[in-house]
C-alpha cells in the first residue's frame, strides 16, 4: 500500500515537472520557436482548436516561423488568434497560402518581464508538487492503523526526498530558462 502511494505520487510529480517545462518553453526568448505557438487556440468553425492541429509550423530563420494551414479557409482565423495572443508580441503576415511570423527583438525590459513570468510559472509548479505531497501525506496518515507508525514515518521521509528532488528539477529548469532569457 505504501509503495503504491509513493509510486503514484512520484508519477504525478513527474507530470507536474513536465508541465512546468512545457510552460517554460512557451515563453519566448530571442529566437522563434514553434513551441511558442503550441498553446494558441484558434476558433475553427466555432471550436477552440490548438494551432498545431490546424497547421504545420516551420522554423525558417532564427526569428521567423512559417505556418502552413492544412485548410486554407482557416488562414484568417489563425492570423487573428496569433494577433490576439498576449505576451507573444508577433505580427503575422498572410500571403493567401501561408502565414509568416517574424518575432521582434526583445528589449532588456521585456526580458525582465519574461523572467518574472517564468518565475511565477515555476512557483506555480512547486505549489502543485507540494499539493501532491500533501495529498500523499494524507493517504499515508490514513494507512497508519493498517501498517503502523514506523512504516508511515519512513514513508514520509521518502516522500520528502521525492518532493525535494522534483522541486529541485523545477528550480534547475527555471535557472536554465532565466539564463536563456537574459542571454543577449
C-alpha positions in Angstrom: 0.0 0.0 0.0 2.7 2.5 1.0 4.8 1.6 -2.1 1.7 2.3 -4.3 1.1 5.7 -2.7 4.7 6.7 -3.2 4.8 5.4 -6.8 1.6 7.2 -7.7 2.9 10.4 -6.0 6.2 10.3 -7.9 4.4 9.8 -11.2 2.1 12.8 -10.5 5.1 14.9 -9.5 7.0 13.9 -12.7 3.9 15.1 -14.7 4.0 18.4 -12.8 7.7 18.9 -13.7 6.9 18.1 -17.3 4.1 20.7 -17.4 6.4 23.3 -15.9 9.0 22.6 -18.6 6.3 22.9 -21.3 5.2 26.2 -19.7 8.8 27.5 -19.7 9.1 26.5 -23.4 6.0 28.6 -24.2 7.7 31.8 -23.0 9.7 33.3 -25.9 13.3 34.1 -25.9 15.2 36.0 -28.7 14.6 33.1 -31.1 11.5 31.9 -32.8 10.4 28.5 -31.5 7.4 26.5 -32.8 6.6 25.6 -29.2 5.6 29.2 -28.6 2.6 28.6 -30.8 1.6 25.2 -29.3 -0.8 26.7 -26.8 -2.5 29.1 -29.2 -6.2 28.2 -29.6 -7.8 29.1 -33.0 -11.6 29.5 -33.3 -12.1 26.9 -36.0 -15.8 26.5 -37.0 -16.8 27.7 -33.5 -14.5 25.3 -31.7 -11.3 26.3 -29.9 -8.6 24.2 -31.6 -4.9 24.1 -30.9 -2.9 25.7 -33.8 -0.7 22.6 -34.1 -3.8 20.6 -35.2 -4.6 23.1 -37.9 -1.2 23.8 -39.4 2.4 22.8 -39.8 4.9 25.1 -38.0 8.4 25.5 -39.6 11.3 27.5 -38.2 12.8 29.1 -41.3 15.2 31.6 -39.7 16.3 32.4 -36.2 13.4 34.9 -35.7 10.7 33.8 -38.0 8.2 30.9 -38.3 6.2 29.9 -41.3 2.7 28.5 -40.6 1.1 26.4 -43.3 -2.5 25.6 -42.6 -3.9 22.3 -43.7 -7.2 24.1 -44.5 -6.7 27.4 -46.4 -10.1 28.7 -45.1 -8.6 28.8 -41.6 -5.9 31.4 -42.6 -7.8 34.4 -41.3 -8.7 32.7 -38.0 -5.1 31.6 -37.4 -3.8 35.0 -38.1 -6.3 36.6 -35.7 -5.5 34.1 -33.0 -1.8 34.9 -33.2 -2.5 38.6 -33.1 -4.8 38.2 -30.1 -2.2 36.2 -28.1 -0.8 38.2 -25.2 3.0 38.1 -24.4 3.9 37.0 -28.0 4.4 40.4 -29.5 4.3 39.0 -33.0 2.7 40.5 -36.1 1.7 37.8 -38.6 1.6 38.4 -42.3 -0.8 36.4 -44.5 0.0 35.9 -48.2 -3.0 33.8 -49.0 -1.3 30.4 -48.7 0.7 30.6 -45.5 1.4 32.9 -42.6 4.8 34.3 -41.8 5.5 35.4 -38.2 8.6 37.4 -37.5 9.4 37.8 -33.8 10.7 41.3 -32.8 13.9 41.7 -30.9 13.5 41.6 -27.1 14.3 44.7 -25.1 16.0 44.3 -21.8 12.8 45.5 -20.1 10.8 42.8 -21.9 13.3 40.1 -21.0 12.9 41.1 -17.3 9.1 40.8 -17.6 9.5 37.3 -19.1 11.9 36.3 -16.3 9.1 37.4 -13.8 6.6 35.4 -15.8 8.8 32.3 -15.8 9.4 32.6 -12.0 5.7 32.7 -11.5 5.2 29.6 -13.6 8.0 27.9 -11.6 6.4 28.8 -8.3 3.0 27.5 -9.5 4.7 24.2 -10.4 6.3 23.9 -7.0 2.9 24.6 -5.4 1.4 21.8 -7.5 4.1 19.5 -6.3 3.5 20.5 -2.7 -0.2 19.8 -3.1 0.6 16.4 -4.4 2.8 15.8 -1.4 0.0 16.9 1.0 -2.5 14.5 -0.6 0.1 11.7 -0.4 0.8 12.5 3.3 -3.0 12.4 4.0 -3.1 9.0 2.3 -0.2 7.8 4.3 -1.8 9.0 7.6 -4.9 7.0 6.7 -2.7 3.9 6.5 -1.3 4.3 10.0 -3.9 1.9 11.6 -3.0 -0.8 9.0 0.8 -0.7 8.7 2.0 1.1 11.9 3.6 4.4 12.8 7.2 3.4 12.0 6.4 2.4 8.4 4.4 5.5 7.8 7.2 7.8 9.2 9.8 6.0 7.0 7.5 6.5 4.0 7.0 10.2 4.9 10.8 10.7 4.9 11.0 9.1 1.5 8.1 11.3 0.4 10.1 14.4 1.4 13.1 13.2 -0.6 10.9 12.6 -3.7 9.3 16.1 -3.2 12.7 17.8 -2.9 14.0 16.0 -6.0 11.1 17.3 -8.0 11.2 20.8 -6.7 14.9 20.9 -7.5 14.1 19.7 -11.0 11.8 22.7 -11.4 14.4 25.0 -10.0 17.0 23.7 -12.4 14.7 24.2 -15.4 13.9 27.6 -14.2 17.5 28.6 -13.9 18.2 27.4 -17.4 15.2 29.3 -18.8 16.3 32.5 -16.9 19.8 32.3 -18.4 18.3 31.7 -21.8 16.0 34.8 -21.5 18.8 37.1 -20.2 21.3 36.0 -22.9 21.7 38.8 -25.4 
